[in-house]
């Protein structure tokens, strides 16, 4: 199985992304990581700069890379609204996380919010983790957060999963999740309905696959790149990782770096 683009679903999803995820609860988690390990910070699959901007506001230099033109356009627009001090700490590049070279090291590398499973092939996942590991400062950390797709209730028929009040109307998203026969994949279908005050004006769909990754598989990928998984969480508030956790979050460090204990801040 091969794919030309792992980001094609964002041709539709990009226009709704900031509306739906502006209040995602992972920002504080990643800010704490930046406070622990310092900057600069690298975020592959940075999307619309949802995490980059608050990190830069907190004083960290952040480099984001992504392959999707629409997401990068929105990221630039979001960055342009910040003051000059924040803007100078932010840097964007159109690059593929499977093969990039920024010619510098980072104290913190983040792949947030289930971006990583969009890489459908194990070889692509290996390449991406190895590439990120090469960019990691010896005392830094690589953090990857993926949805636990084997958690109870993952697969489901169409259901309303998000709705947002837009002031002059509202946006509703319906999702359908099914397992792909004979492949370790989940197929996700999003259907968006955008209503103004006087009725529906938009109805759009995107369909994409994501690879099912279990905790031990993600750990093996990180260890295969020469890193050691030092911490694991089942959520963005420090919850312990269990088979029923909504999230699998692994924090990996270099073998020499993990000898230096850097505690989590409250």
Backbone as numpy.savetxt, mean C-alpha at the origin, in Angstrom:
# Nx Ny Nz CAx CAy CAz Cx Cy Cz
1.07 -17.67 -15.98 0.22 -16.48 -15.98 1.11 -15.24 -15.98
0.87 -14.32 -16.89 1.65 -13.09 -16.93 0.73 -11.90 -17.12
1.20 -10.74 -16.72 0.41 -9.53 -16.88 1.31 -8.43 -17.39
0.79 -7.60 -18.29 1.54 -6.45 -18.77 1.53 -5.33 -17.75
0.37 -5.11 -17.11 0.25 -4.03 -16.14 -0.41 -4.57 -14.88
0.22 -4.30 -13.74 -0.38 -4.69 -12.47 -1.26 -3.59 -11.90
-1.31 -2.44 -12.58 -2.03 -1.29 -12.04 -3.24 -0.89 -12.87
-3.66 -1.75 -13.82 -4.67 -1.35 -14.79 -6.00 -0.99 -14.15
-6.35 -1.62 -13.02 -7.64 -1.31 -12.41 -7.74 0.13 -11.97
-6.60 0.78 -11.72 -6.63 2.17 -11.26 -7.00 3.15 -12.37
-7.12 2.66 -13.62 -7.68 3.51 -14.66 -9.07 4.00 -14.25
-9.81 3.16 -13.54 -11.12 3.52 -13.01 -11.02 3.98 -11.56
-10.30 3.23 -10.74 -10.30 3.46 -9.30 -9.65 4.76 -8.87
-8.69 5.27 -9.68 -7.93 6.45 -9.26 -8.83 7.64 -8.95
-9.88 7.83 -9.77 -10.71 9.01 -9.61 -11.51 9.01 -8.30
-11.68 7.82 -7.71 -12.44 7.72 -6.47 -11.57 7.49 -5.24
-10.27 7.28 -5.45 -9.40 6.79 -4.39 -9.37 7.72 -3.18
-9.12 9.00 -3.39 -8.98 9.91 -2.24 -10.30 10.10 -1.51
-11.40 10.07 -2.23 -12.69 10.19 -1.56 -12.91 9.02 -0.59
-12.54 7.82 -1.03 -12.85 6.63 -0.24 -11.85 6.38 0.89
-10.61 6.78 0.69 -9.57 6.39 1.65 -8.94 7.56 2.40
-9.57 8.71 2.36 -9.00 9.88 3.04 -8.90 9.68 4.55
-9.74 8.82 5.11 -9.72 8.61 6.55 -9.23 7.21 6.93
-8.43 6.58 6.06 -7.87 5.26 6.38 -7.05 5.35 7.67
-7.08 4.27 8.45 -6.54 4.35 9.81 -5.08 3.92 9.93
-4.32 3.91 8.84 -2.93 3.45 8.91 -1.91 4.58 8.98
-2.35 5.83 8.92 -1.40 6.95 8.87 -0.60 7.03 10.16
-1.26 6.93 11.30 -0.56 7.05 12.59 0.48 5.94 12.73
0.15 4.74 12.28 1.06 3.60 12.34 2.35 3.91 11.59
2.23 4.43 10.37 3.41 4.70 9.57 4.17 5.93 10.05
3.47 6.89 10.61 4.17 8.02 11.24 5.03 7.55 12.39
4.52 6.64 13.20 5.30 6.10 14.30 6.53 5.35 13.81
6.37 4.62 12.71 7.53 3.93 12.15 8.59 4.93 11.69
8.16 6.01 11.07 9.12 7.02 10.63 9.83 7.67 11.82
9.09 7.87 12.90 9.72 8.42 14.11 10.74 7.46 14.70
10.47 6.17 14.60 11.41 5.16 15.11 12.68 5.09 14.27
12.51 4.99 12.97 13.64 4.68 12.11 14.23 5.90 11.41
13.49 7.00 11.36 13.99 8.20 10.71 13.77 8.19 9.21
14.27 9.22 8.56 14.15 9.34 7.12 15.53 9.28 6.49
15.56 9.27 5.17 14.42 9.41 4.27 13.56 8.14 4.21
12.32 8.34 3.73 11.34 7.27 3.60 11.08 7.02 2.12
10.97 5.76 1.75 10.62 5.38 0.38 9.28 4.68 0.41
8.37 5.10 -0.47 7.09 4.40 -0.58 6.85 3.95 -2.02
7.19 2.69 -2.35 6.73 2.13 -3.62 5.21 1.98 -3.60
4.60 2.05 -4.79 3.15 2.03 -4.91 2.54 3.16 -4.08
3.07 4.35 -4.25 2.67 5.49 -3.40 1.30 6.03 -3.74
0.75 5.68 -4.91 -0.60 6.13 -5.25 -0.73 7.64 -5.28
-1.71 8.17 -4.58 -2.03 9.59 -4.63 -1.28 10.41 -3.58
-0.23 9.83 -2.98 0.56 10.47 -1.91 -0.22 10.57 -0.61
-1.17 9.67 -0.42 -2.00 9.66 0.78 -1.16 9.57 2.05
-0.12 8.74 2.04 0.79 8.64 3.19 1.95 9.61 3.10
2.39 9.90 1.89 3.56 10.75 1.71 3.36 12.14 2.32
2.20 12.72 2.10 1.96 14.09 2.56 2.02 14.20 4.08
1.29 13.38 4.85 1.42 13.51 6.31 2.82 13.21 6.83
3.55 12.31 6.18 4.93 12.06 6.58 5.80 13.30 6.35
5.59 13.95 5.22 6.36 15.17 4.94 5.96 16.31 5.88
4.68 16.40 6.20 4.25 17.42 7.15 4.91 17.23 8.51
5.21 15.95 8.84 5.86 15.64 10.12 7.37 15.85 10.05
7.89 16.27 8.90 9.30 16.61 8.80 10.17 15.61 8.08
9.58 14.54 7.52 10.38 13.51 6.87 10.46 13.74 5.37
11.64 13.48 4.80 11.79 13.49 3.35 11.27 12.15 2.82
10.41 12.21 1.81 9.72 11.02 1.33 9.83 10.96 -0.19
10.23 9.80 -0.69 10.27 9.54 -2.13 9.18 8.52 -2.44
8.34 8.83 -3.41 7.29 7.91 -3.83 7.52 7.46 -5.25
7.28 6.18 -5.52 7.32 5.68 -6.88 6.02 4.95 -7.19
5.60 5.04 -8.43 4.39 4.36 -8.88 4.49 4.24 -10.39
3.66 3.37 -10.96 3.66 3.18 -12.40 2.43 3.80 -13.07
1.43 4.17 -12.29 0.16 4.58 -12.88 0.11 6.09 -13.07
-0.05 6.52 -14.31 -0.03 7.95 -14.61 -1.14 8.70 -13.89
-2.32 8.10 -13.80 -3.44 8.78 -13.15 -3.20 8.98 -11.67
-2.67 7.97 -11.00 -2.37 8.10 -9.57 -1.26 9.12 -9.34
-0.24 9.11 -10.18 0.84 10.08 -10.04 0.35 11.51 -10.29
-0.58 11.66 -11.23 -1.15 12.98 -11.49 -1.87 13.49 -10.24
-2.66 12.62 -9.61 -3.35 13.01 -8.40 -2.36 13.29 -7.26
-1.29 12.50 -7.20 -0.27 12.74 -6.17 0.35 14.12 -6.34
0.67 14.48 -7.58 1.25 15.81 -7.82 0.27 16.91 -7.44
-1.01 16.70 -7.74 -2.02 17.70 -7.37 -2.11 17.83 -5.86
-2.10 16.70 -5.15 -2.17 16.74 -3.70 -0.95 17.42 -3.09
0.22 17.15 -3.66 1.45 17.76 -3.16 1.47 19.26 -3.44
0.92 19.65 -4.58 0.96 21.07 -4.96 0.18 21.95 -4.00
-0.74 21.39 -3.26 -1.53 22.17 -2.30 -0.84 22.38 -0.97
0.35 21.78 -0.78 1.09 21.95 0.46 1.99 23.17 0.40
2.44 23.63 1.57 3.34 24.78 1.58 4.72 24.39 1.07
5.56 25.37 0.83 6.85 25.14 0.20 7.74 24.22 1.02
7.71 24.34 2.35 8.55 23.51 3.20 8.18 22.03 3.07
6.89 21.75 3.00 6.44 20.37 2.84 6.78 19.88 1.43
6.52 20.69 0.43 6.75 20.27 -0.96 8.21 19.90 -1.20
9.12 20.61 -0.59 10.54 20.32 -0.86 10.99 19.00 -0.25
10.18 18.45 0.64 10.52 17.15 1.24 9.89 15.98 0.48
9.18 16.27 -0.60 8.46 15.23 -1.35 9.02 15.08 -2.76
9.13 13.85 -3.20 9.72 13.55 -4.51 8.96 12.39 -5.13
8.57 12.53 -6.37 7.81 11.49 -7.08 8.57 11.01 -8.31
8.46 9.71 -8.59 9.06 9.14 -9.80 8.10 8.11 -10.39
8.04 8.08 -11.71 7.33 6.99 -12.38 8.33 5.85 -12.55
8.20 4.84 -11.70 9.11 3.70 -11.70 8.35 2.44 -11.32
8.85 1.31 -11.77 8.29 0.00 -11.45 9.04 -0.56 -10.25
8.31 -0.93 -9.20 8.96 -1.42 -7.98 9.72 -2.72 -8.19
9.47 -3.39 -9.30 10.19 -4.63 -9.60 11.59 -4.37 -10.15
11.83 -3.14 -10.58 13.13 -2.85 -11.20 13.36 -1.34 -11.18
13.94 -0.85 -10.10 14.24 0.58 -10.01 15.57 0.77 -9.30
16.19 1.92 -9.52 17.46 2.24 -8.88 17.50 3.73 -8.60
17.30 4.10 -7.35 17.32 5.51 -6.95 18.70 5.95 -6.48
19.63 5.00 -6.42 21.03 5.29 -6.08 21.18 5.95 -4.72
20.35 5.51 -3.77 20.45 5.98 -2.39 19.76 4.97 -1.48
20.02 5.12 -0.20 19.46 4.22 0.81 18.40 4.95 1.62
17.46 4.16 2.18 16.35 4.72 2.94 16.27 4.04 4.30
15.92 4.84 5.32 15.76 4.28 6.66 14.45 3.52 6.82
13.48 3.87 6.00 12.18 3.21 6.08 11.63 3.04 4.67
11.24 1.82 4.34 10.60 1.52 3.06 9.23 0.93 3.38
8.18 1.51 2.80 6.80 1.15 3.12 6.08 0.70 1.86
5.44 -0.46 1.92 4.46 -0.85 0.91 3.15 -1.04 1.66
2.30 -0.05 1.57 1.13 0.05 2.45 -0.15 -0.42 1.76
-1.14 -0.68 2.58 -2.55 -0.73 2.19 -2.84 -1.74 1.07
-2.22 -2.91 1.17 -2.50 -4.02 0.27 -2.07 -3.77 -1.16
-1.09 -2.90 -1.35 -0.57 -2.70 -2.70 0.21 -3.90 -3.22
0.98 -4.52 -2.34 1.92 -5.56 -2.77 1.25 -6.73 -3.49
0.07 -7.22 -3.08 -0.53 -8.37 -3.77 -0.99 -8.09 -5.20
-0.91 -6.84 -5.66 -1.17 -6.57 -7.07 -0.09 -7.19 -7.95
1.06 -7.53 -7.38 2.07 -8.29 -8.11 1.63 -9.76 -8.08
1.23 -10.27 -9.23 0.56 -11.57 -9.26 1.51 -12.75 -9.36
2.72 -12.53 -9.82 3.65 -13.63 -10.03 4.68 -13.68 -8.91
4.98 -14.87 -8.38 6.01 -14.98 -7.35 7.35 -14.38 -7.78
7.70 -14.53 -9.05 8.97 -13.97 -9.53 8.96 -12.45 -9.43
7.82 -11.83 -9.73 7.72 -10.38 -9.62 7.80 -9.93 -8.16
7.17 -10.70 -7.27 7.24 -10.37 -5.85 8.67 -10.49 -5.34
9.37 -11.53 -5.76 10.78 -11.69 -5.38 11.62 -10.51 -5.87
11.42 -10.13 -7.12 12.18 -9.02 -7.69 11.92 -7.74 -6.92
10.66 -7.49 -6.59 10.30 -6.26 -5.90 10.92 -6.20 -4.51
10.81 -7.29 -3.74 11.36 -7.29 -2.39 12.88 -7.16 -2.43
13.52 -7.84 -3.36 14.97 -7.74 -3.48 15.40 -6.32 -3.84
14.65 -5.70 -4.73 14.96 -4.33 -5.13 14.81 -3.37 -3.96
13.74 -3.54 -3.17 13.55 -2.68 -2.00 14.63 -2.94 -0.95
15.01 -4.20 -0.78 16.05 -4.52 0.20 17.37 -3.85 -0.17
17.66 -3.76 -1.46 18.90 -3.10 -1.89 18.89 -1.62 -1.58
17.70 -1.04 -1.45 17.58 0.39 -1.15 17.48 0.66 0.36
17.56 -0.37 1.17 17.34 -0.23 2.61 18.66 0.07 3.32
18.64 1.13 4.13 19.78 1.44 4.99 19.99 0.27 5.96
21.25 -0.05 6.31 21.50 -1.19 7.20 20.76 -1.11 8.53
20.44 0.10 9.00 19.73 0.23 10.28 18.23 0.46 10.09
17.76 0.37 8.86 16.37 0.70 8.57 15.44 -0.49 8.60
14.21 -0.29 8.08 13.18 -1.33 8.10 12.36 -1.28 6.82
12.00 -2.45 6.34 11.04 -2.61 5.25 9.74 -3.12 5.85
8.64 -2.42 5.58 7.34 -2.78 6.15 6.35 -3.01 5.00
5.74 -4.19 4.98 4.74 -4.52 3.97 3.45 -4.91 4.68
2.35 -4.27 4.28 1.03 -4.55 4.86 0.13 -5.11 3.77
-0.39 -6.32 4.01 -1.31 -6.95 3.05 -2.56 -7.41 3.79
-3.66 -7.43 3.09 -4.88 -7.97 3.65 -4.75 -9.47 3.87
-5.28 -9.95 4.97 -5.30 -11.38 5.22 -6.49 -11.98 4.48
-6.27 -12.42 3.27 -7.36 -12.87 2.42 -7.89 -14.25 2.79
-7.29 -14.89 3.77 -7.85 -16.13 4.28 -8.62 -15.90 5.58
-8.76 -14.64 5.97 -9.57 -14.35 7.14 -11.02 -14.71 6.86
-11.80 -15.07 7.89 -13.20 -15.45 7.67 -13.97 -14.37 6.92
-14.75 -14.79 5.94 -15.60 -13.84 5.24 -14.93 -13.06 4.14
-13.73 -13.47 3.72 -13.04 -12.73 2.66 -13.83 -12.75 1.36
-14.16 -13.95 0.86 -14.93 -14.06 -0.36 -16.40 -13.76 -0.07
-17.04 -12.99 -0.96 -18.45 -12.65 -0.72 -19.11 -12.17 -2.01
-20.42 -12.36 -2.13 -21.15 -11.79 -3.26 -21.21 -10.28 -3.14
-21.79 -9.64 -4.14 -21.78 -8.17 -4.13 -22.41 -7.62 -2.86
-21.71 -6.66 -2.27 -22.21 -5.99 -1.08 -21.72 -4.55 -1.08
-22.51 -3.69 -0.46 -22.11 -2.30 -0.28 -21.05 -2.27 0.81
-19.85 -1.81 0.46 -18.79 -1.83 1.46 -18.30 -0.44 1.85
-18.59 0.58 1.06 -18.18 1.92 1.43 -19.17 2.93 0.86
-19.41 3.99 1.60 -20.20 5.10 1.09 -19.66 6.38 1.68
-19.63 7.43 0.86 -19.08 8.71 1.30 -20.03 9.84 0.92
-20.26 10.72 1.89 -21.06 11.93 1.64 -20.15 12.95 0.98
-20.53 13.41 -0.22 -19.73 14.37 -0.95 -20.28 15.79 -0.84
-21.20 16.00 0.06 -21.79 17.32 0.21 -22.97 17.52 -0.72
-22.70 17.53 -2.04 -23.77 17.70 -3.02 -24.31 16.36 -3.51
-23.91 15.28 -2.89 -24.35 13.95 -3.27 -23.55 12.92 -2.49
-23.50 11.70 -2.99 -22.70 10.70 -2.30 -22.17 9.67 -3.28
-21.11 8.99 -2.85 -20.46 7.94 -3.62 -20.65 6.62 -2.88
-21.11 5.60 -3.58 -21.24 4.27 -3.00 -20.36 3.30 -3.78
-19.70 2.40 -3.06 -18.92 1.35 -3.71 -19.44 -0.02 -3.30
-19.72 -0.86 -4.29 -20.13 -2.23 -4.07 -18.98 -3.15 -4.47
-18.70 -4.16 -3.67 -17.59 -5.06 -3.99 -18.08 -6.50 -4.06
-17.44 -7.25 -4.94 -17.64 -8.69 -5.06 -16.26 -9.32 -5.04
-16.06 -10.33 -4.18 -14.75 -10.99 -4.08 -14.96 -12.49 -4.23
-14.25 -13.08 -5.19 -14.33 -14.52 -5.42 -12.92 -15.09 -5.56
-12.78 -16.36 -5.26 -11.50 -17.03 -5.48 -11.39 -17.45 -6.94
-10.17 -17.36 -7.49 -9.92 -17.76 -8.87 -9.54 -19.24 -8.88
-10.32 -20.03 -9.60 -10.12 -21.48 -9.61 -8.72 -21.84 -10.10
-8.05 -22.71 -9.38 -6.74 -23.27 -9.74 -5.61 -22.26 -9.65
-5.86 -21.10 -9.05 -4.80 -20.11 -8.86 -4.93 -19.51 -7.46
-3.82 -19.14 -6.82 -3.89 -18.52 -5.49 -4.22 -17.03 -5.59
-5.36 -16.75 -6.21 -5.76 -15.38 -6.48 -7.17 -15.13 -5.98
-7.44 -13.88 -5.64 -8.79 -13.40 -5.41 -9.13 -12.41 -6.53
-10.33 -12.54 -7.08 -10.81 -11.59 -8.09 -11.74 -10.60 -7.40
-11.41 -9.33 -7.56 -12.16 -8.26 -6.91 -12.87 -7.43 -7.98
-14.14 -7.23 -7.77 -14.91 -6.34 -8.66 -15.46 -5.21 -7.82
-15.13 -3.98 -8.21 -15.68 -2.79 -7.58 -16.69 -2.16 -8.54
-17.85 -1.84 -8.02 -18.86 -1.10 -8.80 -19.14 0.20 -8.06
-18.92 1.31 -8.75 -19.09 2.62 -8.15 -20.37 3.27 -8.65
-21.11 3.86 -7.72 -22.29 4.65 -8.07 -22.11 6.03 -7.46
-22.10 7.03 -8.32 -21.91 8.41 -7.89 -23.21 9.16 -8.09
-23.78 9.62 -6.99 -25.08 10.29 -7.02 -24.92 11.77 -6.68
-25.43 12.66 -7.53 -25.60 14.05 -7.10 -26.94 14.18 -6.36
-27.29 15.39 -6.01 -28.53 15.59 -5.26 -29.76 15.18 -6.07
-29.66 15.22 -7.40 -30.86 14.99 -8.22 -30.87 13.63 -8.92
-29.99 12.70 -8.51 -30.03 11.37 -9.09 -28.66 10.86 -9.50
-28.60 9.60 -9.96 -27.33 8.98 -10.30 -26.75 9.55 -11.58
-25.47 9.90 -11.58 -24.83 10.40 -12.80 -23.70 9.51 -13.29
-23.27 8.55 -12.48 -22.12 7.76 -12.90 -22.22 6.35 -12.30
-21.89 5.36 -13.10 -21.88 3.98 -12.65 -20.72 3.30 -13.37
-19.65 2.96 -12.64 -18.45 2.42 -13.27 -17.98 1.18 -12.52
-17.24 0.32 -13.25 -16.77 -0.92 -12.66 -15.28 -1.11 -12.95
-14.60 -1.74 -12.01 -13.24 -2.21 -12.25 -13.13 -3.63 -11.71
-12.36 -4.45 -12.41 -12.16 -5.84 -12.01 -10.65 -6.11 -12.04
-10.15 -6.73 -10.98 -8.72 -7.02 -10.93 -8.48 -8.22 -10.03
-7.32 -8.82 -10.20 -6.91 -9.94 -9.37 -5.83 -9.49 -8.40
-5.81 -10.10 -7.22 -4.72 -9.92 -6.28 -4.30 -11.29 -5.77
-3.01 -11.42 -5.49 -2.48 -12.71 -5.08 -2.70 -12.93 -3.59
-3.17 -14.11 -3.24 -3.34 -14.46 -1.83 -1.96 -14.71 -1.23
-1.63 -13.98 -0.18 -0.35 -14.13 0.51 -0.61 -14.45 1.96
-0.10 -15.55 2.42 -0.20 -15.87 3.82 1.02 -15.33 4.55
0.93 -15.27 5.87 1.98 -14.64 6.66 3.33 -15.31 6.44
3.34 -16.64 6.38 4.63 -17.33 6.20 5.19 -17.13 4.81
4.33 -16.92 3.81 4.81 -16.67 2.45 5.45 -15.29 2.35
4.81 -14.28 2.96 5.40 -12.95 2.95 6.73 -12.94 3.71
6.77 -13.66 4.83 8.02 -13.76 5.59 9.11 -14.40 4.74
8.78 -15.46 4.00 9.76 -16.14 3.17 10.30 -15.21 2.07
9.42 -14.39 1.50 9.86 -13.44 0.49 10.89 -12.46 1.07
10.63 -11.98 2.26 11.53 -11.01 2.89 12.86 -11.68 3.28
12.76 -12.89 3.80 13.99 -13.60 4.17 14.79 -13.98 2.93
14.11 -14.26 1.83 14.80 -14.57 0.58 15.61 -13.41 0.05
15.25 -12.19 0.46 15.99 -10.99 0.06 17.08 -10.64 1.06
17.33 -11.55 2.02 18.40 -11.32 2.98 17.99 -10.55 4.21
16.68 -10.41 4.44 16.18 -9.66 5.60 15.66 -10.63 6.66
15.45 -10.11 7.85 14.86 -10.88 8.95 13.58 -10.19 9.41
12.49 -10.94 9.52 11.25 -10.36 10.02 11.39 -10.20 11.53
11.38 -8.95 11.97 11.61 -8.63 13.39 10.31 -8.43 14.15
9.24 -7.99 13.46 7.97 -7.72 14.12 6.84 -8.06 13.16
5.72 -8.49 13.70 4.53 -8.79 12.91 3.30 -8.30 13.65
2.34 -7.78 12.89 1.12 -7.24 13.48 -0.09 -7.70 12.66
-1.24 -7.72 13.33 -2.48 -8.07 12.66 -3.36 -6.88 12.37
-2.83 -5.66 12.60 -3.57 -4.44 12.35 -2.69 -3.24 12.58
-3.22 -2.07 12.25 -2.43 -0.84 12.32 -2.44 -0.17 13.69
-2.98 -0.87 14.68 -2.93 -0.36 16.05 -2.10 -1.29 16.93
-1.22 -2.06 16.29 -0.33 -2.94 17.03 -0.96 -4.25 17.47
-2.10 -4.62 16.89 -2.76 -5.87 17.26 -1.85 -7.06 16.94
-1.90 -8.11 17.77 -1.12 -9.31 17.46 -1.63 -9.97 16.19
-0.72 -10.60 15.46 -1.08 -11.31 14.23 -1.61 -12.69 14.56
-2.84 -12.97 14.11 -3.46 -14.28 14.30 -4.06 -14.72 12.95
-4.45 -15.97 12.82 -5.08 -16.41 11.57 -6.34 -15.63 11.21
-6.99 -15.02 12.20 -8.22 -14.28 11.93 -8.00 -12.78 11.78
-6.76 -12.33 11.83 -6.47 -10.90 11.69 -6.92 -10.39 10.33
-7.32 -9.14 10.28 -7.68 -8.52 9.01 -6.45 -8.22 8.16
-5.32 -7.96 8.83 -4.10 -7.56 8.14 -2.95 -8.49 8.51
-2.00 -8.59 7.59 -0.69 -9.19 7.85 0.33 -8.08 7.62
1.00 -7.67 8.67 2.00 -6.60 8.56 3.32 -7.15 9.09
4.30 -7.24 8.21 5.63 -7.69 8.61 6.60 -6.51 8.52
7.42 -6.39 9.54 8.52 -5.42 9.57 9.81 -6.20 9.54
10.60 -5.99 8.49 11.83 -6.74 8.31 13.03 -5.80 8.32
14.14 -6.32 8.83 15.37 -5.54 8.93 16.54 -6.37 8.41
17.64 -5.70 8.14 18.84 -6.43 7.76 19.33 -7.22 8.97
20.12 -8.23 8.71 20.59 -9.07 9.81 21.44 -8.28 10.81
22.25 -7.35 10.29 23.04 -6.54 11.22 22.18 -5.48 11.90
21.20 -4.97 11.16 20.35 -3.92 11.72 19.46 -4.40 12.84
19.00 -5.65 12.77 18.07 -6.12 13.78 18.73 -6.29 15.15
20.06 -6.24 15.19 20.76 -6.30 16.48 20.59 -5.01 17.27
20.18 -3.94 16.56 19.97 -2.64 17.20 18.47 -2.51 17.47
18.09 -2.53 18.71 16.67 -2.48 19.06 16.18 -1.04 19.00
15.11 -0.83 18.22 14.50 0.49 18.10 13.04 0.33 18.48
12.65 0.70 19.72 11.29 0.38 20.20 10.22 1.18 19.48
9.01 0.58 19.42 7.84 1.26 18.87 7.42 2.39 19.78
7.12 3.56 19.18 6.65 4.70 19.95 5.13 4.65 20.08
4.61 5.18 21.17 3.16 5.21 21.38 2.52 6.24 20.48
